[in-house]
Amino acid sequence: MITRALNFIMKNRTNALLVMILCSTLIMFNWLAVTIISLVTLQKGEIEGGNLLGCMAFIGILSYFVNASYFILDSVIFMAIPVWVFSIVLKKTSSWSVVLEALVFVGILGVIIMYSFFSDWVYGAIEAFQAFVLEVSMKVGSTNPSAFFLKISSILNSFFIGIMILIMLLQILSTLMLGRVCQARLYNKGGFKKEFNSLTIGWMANAFLLVALIGTLLDLSLTKAFLPIVFLPFIIVGVSVIHYFADKRKNRKIILGFFYFSFMLYSPAIILLLVVTAILEKYFNFRALGHS
């Protein structure tokens, strides 16, 4: 059924346009409109994908003037345009490492822009977060909840904007990956699995991480905000390594299910383990050893 729907979308420009327009106007399926833009761009090029993007932007502007609704326009600015751009990057380079490094670069640029031009909003958001943490700490029944939660708050404050931008980058990346999955389903069976399981860390990602770590050790507030963002390629490559070895086991679903369940329960610890795994993989190439 999914393959039939994808074939219908990719049959011609009119079908893709009609499905994209329908999905873009539905809140629950807006992400699917962006996925279609990614799929068309990856398979047919930036012009065809750009035509769909332009139509979605037109609908967003029209929706704003008619209903004073920002929803579609926000999706265009913060999701559709970035996904279209990174789809072009992936199509031109065929390298997920380049895409991940480009995402980190854009994320770092976003932090710099936020602190340079929207500092009032940034500090207002951090204060709102502190107020939320304090409210939660007051409701938690323990001997000294305020001290614990305020300690967590003080740690997260420096990384707050970086974490927010990281979440946006993950949304962009997941939509791009979904577009690639759809493309592989139609034109290259098993292609995405091979790509994902062979992901590696590029030298630029290592350089970004080194700069962010040095800045954090020197207590530079701006580079602290970089840290969650520069973790992105390492997290994804770490997950790739887990998938690679899980795919070699008969109980693959159980292993991956346990991994993602643990990730939900112990996210900070699992993220650090994934980062360490990706760094070690860079130098020891575990997957090559596993293959042999």
C-alpha angles and dihedrals in degrees: 000000000000091000090049091051092049091049089052091052094047095043093090144341094262094057092048091048095049094048092044092051092048093049094044092058093051115079093210093051102035090108088058091059089056090047089055090052089052093047094049092046093049093049105030104024141253096298095058091042090046091055090057091045091051091051091050090049090051091051089049093052091045091049090051095053095041102039102012086238119152095185101099093035091053089051090052095049101040101030117012098048095046092044090049091050094048090045087058090048091051093046093049097043104025084212125124089189090063091047092051092048091048090051091052091049091051090046092052090047088051092054091050092049093047094051093041101046107013102038093133091057091045094053091041090054091049091050090050089051091050090050090050092050091049091050091050092047090055090056098047113095109225137113096268110003097157094059092049097046094042089053089054089046093053090051094047096044093076091049098038100103091040090054092049092051090045089057090052091049091050090053090051092046094047091051091048090049091049089053089051091048090053091048091050091048090058104033110013115031110211091003097123092049090055091047094048096045091052098049114140138186117256124218092250092058088054090050092050091050093049093051092047093048093048091048091049092050088050088051094241106164096209095053090046087063088052093058100079089047097050089051089066100088091043093051092050094046090047089054088047091056091050091051092047094057094037090056089059092059128079091225092056095139093051092049094048092043091053091046095052092042089053089047091057093048100041105022099156094049094043091048091054090048091051091050091050090046091053092049092049091046089056092059104028101032097216092184092060089051091048090049092052 
